[in-house]
């Protein structure tokens, strides 16, 4: 279980004074060691995939985290690599990707630095590498494409086996009609797709749960999702709305890179390799239409139309 929490966006910060001193005095060695724990895959498409909780490495040299959630999101690292492969197959280009190889008991890249690394110098350096890489990728996308999207890949084991798409809007805030949603500007202003809402020709409610929302597109490929036209509201079911990753690498505080937290259920998505591959294909296909509908972009030399008709 991931145990994500809703957070307010804060700028990336250096952490405690002790952490700053440790990093300053041993930076070259720490940076080199951190390279082993953070996998950085540069791309060409206006998409960034981040996987903070899929790592399985537990080096004894890194202190165990003393508090916070420590469970691994199983198979999300592998799933992220599959999405890279499927997007390259469809669009002739690769999304950017950053994958944490450390187990969550050693580092949680979906939290601020103090909670994420809890004072361990190597873990702090790995956290810095993870987020610096994602930020640099965002800068490259802005320079090349003007705008783009970060997808933060996670896993959950809630009773309802549905893909949960988080926009930094709480489930209780989504449990309203489209009319109320569109008439509540503070919701899109607090969201991780704030800039995309202004860019998209569709309304705020349509962007997150309309016929061309990411949830709707995934459901067309066989994956129940929330929010979506079929499941516009989480209701009373558990729902993860997003945390530090999409707050730091989305557009709530400005910029043209928006972000969505993609919470993948265990059953039917992460449990078997064939299901992971099937979901990776579905997400890759969905992103082509999503970019056309909301960004007004095509993703590379797309072969998605042919694949969709099979």
N, C-alpha and C positions, 0 to 999 in steps of 0.2 A: 504494500500500500504506500502511495506516494506521500500523503499527508501534506499537500500543498496548502498554502494559506494565501489570502488576499493581502496585498501589500500596496503601499503608496510608493510611487517611483521616487528614487533618490539618485543623485549622481554617483557614479562609481567612486569609491574613496579608498584611501590607503589603509584604513583600519587603525588599530591601536598604535601608540607611540612605540611600544616594544616591537611590534611587527614592522614598523617603518625602519627602525634601527637594524633589525635583523636583515631585512631586504637590502638596506643600503650597504651594510658591511660585507655581505656575501652574495651580492646580486649576480655576478657572472656564473658562479657555480650553481646557484639556485635556478637561474634561468635555463641552464643546460640540463639540469635534472628534470625541470618541469616539462621540457620538450618530450620526455619519454612518457609523460602521463597525459598530455593533451594532444590529440590527433587533429591536425589542421589540414583540411582539404580545400585548396583554392578552387574557385569555379569561374564560370563565365555568365551564367544566368542571373537574373535579378532576384534570386532566392537564397536565403541562408537557412541551413538546418542546424540546430543546436541540440545536443543530446547530453544533458548534465548528469543523468542518473543511471546510465547503462553500463558503467565500468565495473570490472570485477577484480581489479588489482588491489591487493592489501599489503603493501610493503611494510615490514616491521619497523622500518626507519621513520615512518610517518605516524605520528600519534593518533590514536583513535579519538574520534569526536566524542565529547562527554555529554552532549545534550542535542536535542533535535532528532528528526527522523533519520534513520540510518539504513532503511531497506532499499535494496536495489530495484530499479525498474527493469525487470528481466527482458532481455532481447531487444531493448530499444537502441542500443548501439548498432547491432546487426541490422535492425529495421531501417535505421538511418542510412546505412551504407547501401541497402537495397533501394531506397528511394533515390539516392544519387544515381545508381545504375539505371533505374527505370526512366528517370528524367533525361539522362544522357541518350538513352535509346530512342526516346520519343522526340526530343528537341534538338539533338545534335550538339548539346552543350551541357555542362555540369553545374548543378547548384553548388554554392559554397557550403562547407560543413565544418563544424567544430564538435568533437566528441571527447568527453572526459573518460579516460580509461581507469581512473581511480574509483574504487568502490565508495559508495556514499557514506560508509562508516569512517572514511578517511577525509572526504571532501564533498561538500554539497554546493555545486556551482549555481544552484537555483536559490541561493540565499546571499545576503550581504556578507562581506568578508569576515567579520568578527564571528558570526555564527557558522559560516561556511567552513572555515579552516581552524578556528578555535586556537589560534596562536602558533600552530606549527608552521615553520618557515617555508618548508618545501610545499606544503599544501597551499600556503598563501601565494607562492610564486606560480603554482599551477592554476589557481583561481585567476590570478592576474593575466596569465597567458590565455586562458579560455576567453575571458571577456574582452581583452585587448584584440584578440584575433577576430571575434565577432564584430567589434566596433570598426576595425580596419576594413573588414569585408563590406560593412555598411557604407563606409566612405567610398570604396571602389565602385559599389553599385550606384551610388548617387552621381559619381563622376561619369560613369559609362551609360547608365540607363535613366537617371533622373529620380527614380523611385523603385522600391522593392518591398519584399516581404520576408520576415523571419518566422520560421515555424519551429517552436520549441517542443521537441518530441519526448513524451512521457508515457508512463503506463499506470493504470489503476486496476483495482480488483473489486470495484463496486458491484453490488448485486445486479444492477442493470448493465448488461454488456453492450454499451453504446459508446461511440467516440464522443468525448466531451471536448468542445472547442471553447477555449477561454479567451476572453477579451478584456479582462480586468473589470468585468461587470458581474456582480454577485448574482447567484441564482435567484435570490429573493427579488432582486431588481429586474430580472427577466420575466418574472411571473406576473406580467401585465400584458395588456393588449398592444397591438402595433401602434394604435393611435396614441396611447399613453407613452409608449416608448419613444415615438417620434416627437412628442411634445415635451420631453424631458431632456433638455440639452446638456445637463450636467453628466448624463450617462455617456454620451459619445465623447464629451470632453475628458472624462476620466479613463477612457478606453485606450487600449494599445493600438487601435486602428484609427485613432483620431484623424490623422492626415488623410488616410484612405477614404474615410467617410466624406471628406470634403472633395476629394478627387473623383470618387465614383459618381456616375450619373443617377444612381439609385438612392433611395432614402436610407436612413440609418437602420430601420427595422428590416428593410430588404437586404441590406449589406450583410447582416448577421444571421438572418433566418428566412430570407426570401427565396424565390425559385432559383436564383443564381448564387446563393450563399455557399460557402464551403461545405456546410452541413448538407444542403440540398444536393450538391454535386456528388458528395460521398455516398449519399443514400441511393442515388441513381446507379451506383456501382455496387450496391448490395451491403453497405455498412450503415447501420442505424447510427444517427448522430443527433446531438443536441448542442446548440439550438439549430433548428431546421424547420421547414414547413410542416413536416409530419410531427415533429417534437419541438415546438417553438419555445416551450418553457421547461425548465428542469423539474418543476413541481416540487414534491417533497423528497425526491430522490437525491442522493449525494451528487455533488457537482463541483468540479474544480474550475475556478474562474481564472486562474493564472497567478503567477508570483513574480519573483525578482527578474527572471530572464526576460520576459516580455515587457516588463516595466523598464528595464535598462536598454533593451534593443528594439523597442517599439516607438511609436510616434506620439505618445501622450505628452511628452515634454518638448516636442518639436521634431523637426527633421522629416524626411520623406520615406523612411523605412518603417513600415507598420509591422505588427507581430501578433501571432496567434499561438496559444498553447494548445497542442494537440495531445490529448489524453487518450491513449489506446487501451481498450479493455484487454484482459487476459484471454478470455474465451472468444474464439473466432478471429482474433487478430494476432496476438503475440504467442499463443499457445503452441502452434505448430509452424514449421518452416514454410509450408505451402500457404498457410494463412498470412504469414508475414509478407511473402512475395505478392500475394493477391492484393493485400492492402497497399503495398508500395506502388503497384501498378495503378490502383484506383486513385490514390492521392496524386500521383504524377499526372494522370489524365485529367483529374479535376482541376489541377492548377492551371492547365492551359486555358480552359474556359473561364476560370476565375480571373485570370489576368486580362483576358479579352473584355470581360464584362465590367470590371471595376478599375483596372489600370489603363485600359485602352491599348494594351500591348499584346504582341504575340511572342511566345517563348521560342525563339530560335527558329530553325527549319523544322517546323512541327510535322510529325507523322501521327499526331494524336487522332485526327479525324478518321484515318484508316483503321487505327487500333480500336477506336470506339465502335466502329461498325461491325467488328468481328463477332 
